[in-house]
């Protein structure tokens, strides 16, 4: 067994680090994206800059800045920041760090921030072990997860944390990252002049999926594997970009039909209850090499927007097919895409879920309203429907100022029709 040399040259390790790590920002000024939670007046920005970090959970897909925010917090805080990975860390290691945090607080008055990456992978025992030290202030907890914390994380832990949702990076932010990579290469000792064609740039942005790490890794691969021309320039064209990100540019027909047109025709065929056209456009997209996840996302939307409560099982079927596809993949996964598409195409249709937009508009246009007295918390005048035959009793649920308002516009189809007719009969009786 070899022991580590005390004089190990860690600069060599740093030099071999992926470019995404080398370019990781150390301050908020260099951080791209997430303006919804990091704008000038945001709570999170203020907490980071003023070293007032409390218990946070960062939730979002890979490559959108969760780990980078931890690095920025580490750079800005006087607290000791300890990083653990939920996959690799044991309960014993967790308790040791909590014990060290307690000693640190007592002996030097220095606080400890405990960062748990992939916190959704912690067992219930591990998550429970955190709670007492969070409650008594021994540690400040920060978790990062790609899973919805309301479902994947201990409810007690969620209730003690402020949740921040990070979104896939927008095109403008991804463009800035590409320019940052190009600038990095231009300033190296063996500087490189890198140029991207517009279609190569657009392709990398499109297929990075809003993931900064994927984008940087692909661009690094393209630059490192492309030979310089006679003018000492590296030119990245569409073909190189496709190879680097392992996604081919989608061309639907001889005229290069836009994939948004094809998905639009597909969804409109479902909405129009035409299974033949649905299958035609599905096959068109698959043959062009469309991402199945993109198709499933649109099917999930259609299941609620176009089928809705005319057949509430529509979204269940699509989600099940989506999960099955993730487990099986192509070629057999084609059955799941087809099943989900056909199910929605032949289902009864309803778009009554859009009634929520009418409700939102109503709220915006009301100056003031009060919750009716009998609906307030701990009210003595509330009449409980469960105490009556059929679990229903006549009672007003809207504020006085909008009494009689009709928001929901039900469609006369499927399950929704049956339930609406039941509702009307109850009111008539």
N, C-alpha and C positions, 0 to 999 in steps of 0.2 A: 504493500500500500504506500503510495507516494504522498508525503505531506506537502502542503502548499509552500512555495518559496516565499519568504517574507519580503523579498524584493521583486515580486511579480510586477511586470510592467503592465499596469491596467490600461495604459493609453493604447496598447495594442488591441485589447478587448473593445475599447471605445471605438477605435478605428474600424473594427469589423462589425460594429452595430448596424442594423438596418437604417437606411436613410430616414425613415419615418421617425426613428428615435433621435437621430442627430438634429432633425429640424423641429423637434417638439418645442413649442414656445415656453418661455419661462415667466412671461407676464401677460396680462390681459390685453395689452395693446397689440400684441402679436397673435392673439387668439382669433381665429376666424369662425364666424357662425354663432348660433345660439343667442341671437340678440333678444329673443323673447324673455330670456332669463338673465341676460348679462348686459342689458342696456344701462345707460348712465345712472338711472334712478332705481335700479333693481336692488332687491334685498340681497341677492347672492353676491353681486359685485361689491356692494358696500361691506358685506361680511368678510369677503376675502381681503379687500384693501385695508380694512380697519382691524384685521385679526380678531374678528368676532364670530368665528366659526362655531356653529352649533351642530346638532345631529342631523346629517343630511343623507339622502339616498339619491344617487344619480341613476336615472333610468333611461335607456336608449339603445339603439342598435350599435354594432361594432363600428369603430372608426369615426365617431362623431365628437370626441373630445372628453370623455369621462376621465380617463387616466391622465390626460393633459391637465385637466382642472385640478387634479390631485397634486400634480407637480407644481402648478402655480400656487396652490394653497401652501405647499411645503416651502416654497421660496418666500412667501409673504408672512409666515407665522413664526412666532417665538416658541410655540409648542413643539414638543417632540412628536414627529410623525412616524408611526410604525405601519408598515405595509404587510398585509397577510393575504394569501390567496386561499379562497374557501376550498378549493380542490385539494390543495397540498397541506393545509394546516390542520393539526389535530386539536382536540379539546385541551389536552395538556399544554400545548404550545400557546393556545389562546389564554389559558389561565395564567401561564407564566408571564405573558405580556401584560395582563391586567395587574398582576402582583408587582411587576416592575413599574407600572404606571402609578400605582399607589405609593410605592417607595419614593418615586421621583417627585410626586406632589408633596409628600411629607418633608422630604429632605431638602429639596431645592425650590419648592413652590412652583415648579414647572409643570404645565399641563401636558397631557398626551392626547394626540389625535390617533385613533386606531382606524386605519383604512382596510376594509375587507373587499377585495375584488371578487366578482362573481358571487356575491353574498347569497344569491338564491340557491347556491349549491351547499350552503351550510345546512347541517342537519338541525332538527328541532332542538336537540340537546345543546349544540354549539350556539344556536341563536339565543336560547334561554340563558346560557352562561354569560352572555353580554349584558343582560338586562339589569342586574343589581349594580354593576359598575357604571352603567349609563345613568341609572336613577340617582346614585349618590355623587355623581360628578367626577368619579375617578378617571373616566375617559370621555372623550368626545368621539362619537361614532360617525364614520362616513362609509357608506356602502355603494358599490357600483354593480349594476345588474342589467342584463339584456332582456330579462323577463319582467312582466308587469308585477311590481312589488306587492300590489294589493292581492295578488293570487299566489305569488311565489315566495313571499317573505312573511315570517312570523307577524301576526297582527299586532302583537304587543310591541314589536320592534318598529313596525310601520307607524303606529300611533305616537311613538316618541321621536319620530323623525320628520323633517320637512323633505318632501319629495320634489325633485326637479326633473322634468322630462326634457331630454335632449333629442333633437330632430335630425334627420339626415341633412347633410350640408347642401345648401342651395348652389346653383350653377355659378353664381358670382363668387362665392367663397371658394369653390373648387378651382375656379380660374385663377384666383389669387395664389392658391397653393401651387399650381403649376408654375406660375411666375417665380415663386419662391424657390422651387427646385431648380429652375433654369439659372436663377441668380446664384444659387449655391455652387453649381458646377462652374460658373464663370469666375468665381473667386477662389477656386482651389489652386494649389501650386501648379498642377498640370491642368490648367483651365480648359474648359470645353465651351465652344459656342454651339448652343442647342437651338434648333428651330423646329417648330411643329407646323404642319399644314393645318388649315382650319378644320378640315374633316377629321384629321387625327386628333386634334384637341377636343372637338365635339364628341368624338367617339369615346375617348378616355373619360370625359366628364359624364357622359350618358351611362356608361357601363360600370362606373365606379359605385353607382347606387347611393351616392351621398356619403360614401365611406372614404375619409381622407387617407387612411392607411392603405387601402386597396389602390387608390389613385397614385400615391407616392411610390408604392412598391412596383406598380406597372410601369410608371414613367422611368424609375431607376433601372428596371430591367431593359427597357427600350434603349435608354442612353448607353448603358454599359455594354450592350451587345451589338450596337450599330457602329460601323466603321466610319471614321472621318473621311470627308471628301478631300479633293486636292486643295481646297481653301481652308482646311482644318476645321470644317463645320460638321456637325452631326444633324442630319435632317430626318425627322421622324414623320413618315407618311402614314396613311390609313392602314396599309398592310402591316407595318411594324406595330402600330397601336393595337390592331386586332390580335396579333400574336402575343403582345405583352400582357394584355388583359384577358386573353383567352376567350374573347367574344367576337364573333364575326359581325360585320355590319349587316343589318337586316335589309334585304331588298325583296319586296313582296311580288313584284312582277317586272316585266320588261321596262316599264316606265318608272320604276323605283317608287311605287306607291308608298306613301307615308304610313308607318305602322299605327299611328293614331287613327287614320281613316279606317284601317282594317279592324281595329278593336272597336271602333264606333259602329261599324256595320255589324259586327258580331253581337254586341250588346243590344242594338236596335232590333236584330233578328230575334233575340230572346224575348225582348219586350213585346214584339209583335207576334209571339207564339208560333214561330215558323221553325220547326226542328230541322228541316232540310237546309235552309239558309244558315242556320246556326252551325251545323256541321261543316258546311262549305267554308265559312269564314274561319272556323276553328282549324280546319285542315290547311287553309291558306297561311295562317299564322305559324302553324307547326312546321310546315315545309320551308318557311322562310327562316326558321331558327329562332322564333320568338321565345323569350324567357317564360317558362310555364308559371313561375311565381307571379309574373306580371298579369297573366291571364287569370289566375286564381284570385288575385286581388280585385280585379274588375268583377269577377263572378260573385265575390263576397258582397261587394257594393250592390250589384244587381239583385242579389237575394233579398236585400232589405229595401232597396229603392223601388224595384219593379214588381217583386212578388210580395214582399212584406207579410202582413198578417192575413192575406188571402190564403197563404200556406206557410205558417210559421216554421214548418220543418225544412223549408228551402235552405235557410242559412245553416241549419244543422247538417244537412246533406253535403253542402258545399264545403263546410269546414272539415267534415269527416273525410271527404275525398282529398282535400288539400293535405291533411295529416297523413293519409294513406300514401299519397304521392311522395311526400318527404321520406317515408319509410322505404318505399319500393323503387322510385325513380323510373326512368325510361328503360326499356320500351313498354313494360307492362303498365307503367303509370299512365299511359295514354287512355286506358280504360277509365281511370278516375276523372280525368279531365272531361272525357266524353259523358260520363254519367252525370257529373255536376252540371254540365252545359245543357244536356237534354232534359234533366229534371226541371231546371228553371224554365226552359223553353215551353214545356207542356203544362206547367203549373198555372193555376188561376193567377191573375195579376191584380196588384193593388199598389198605388203609390201614396197611400194615406199617411205613411211615415213622414212625408213632407209637411204635414200639418205642424210639425215642430217649428218651422220657419215662420208660420203665421203666429204661433204663440210667442216667439221671440220678438217679432215685430210689435205685437200687442204690448208686451212688457216695456219696450223702448218708448212707446207713445203714451204710457200712463205716467202721470206726474207723481202720484202717490196712491197707495192703497194699503189697507190694513188686513192682516189675517183675521177672519171671522172669529169672534170670541169662543165659539164652541169648538173650533179647530186648534186653538192654542194649546200649548203643552200644559198638562195637568188640569184641563178644563173639566168642570163638573157638568156642563150642559151638553157635552158631546154624546151622541147616540151611536152605540156600537152596532154595526150591521150584523155582526156574528150572533147577536142576541135575538135575531128575527128569522122567520121562515125564509129559506132561500138565500140567507146571508145578505139581505138587502133591505134598506129602509129609505124612504124619501127624506132627503136632507140636502141642504145647500152647501156646496163646497167652494164656490167662487167668492171673491170679495164683493162687497155690496156695490162698489162702483162699476163692476163689469158683470153683474148678475144677468144670466140669460145668454152670455156670450157663447157662440158656437165656434170652436176651433177645429176640432177633429172632423175631417171630411171623409167618412168611410166609403169604400167602394163596395159595390153590390156583387161581390165575388167570393166563392169558396168559404173558408172558415170564418173570415171576417163578416160575411153576409149573415151566417148563422148566428154569430155572437151579437151582431148589431140588432138583429130581429129579436133576440132574447132580451136585450137591453131595453128595446122599445116596449115590449110586452110588460116588463116589470114596471116601467114608468107609467104605463096606461092603467095598471092595476093599483 
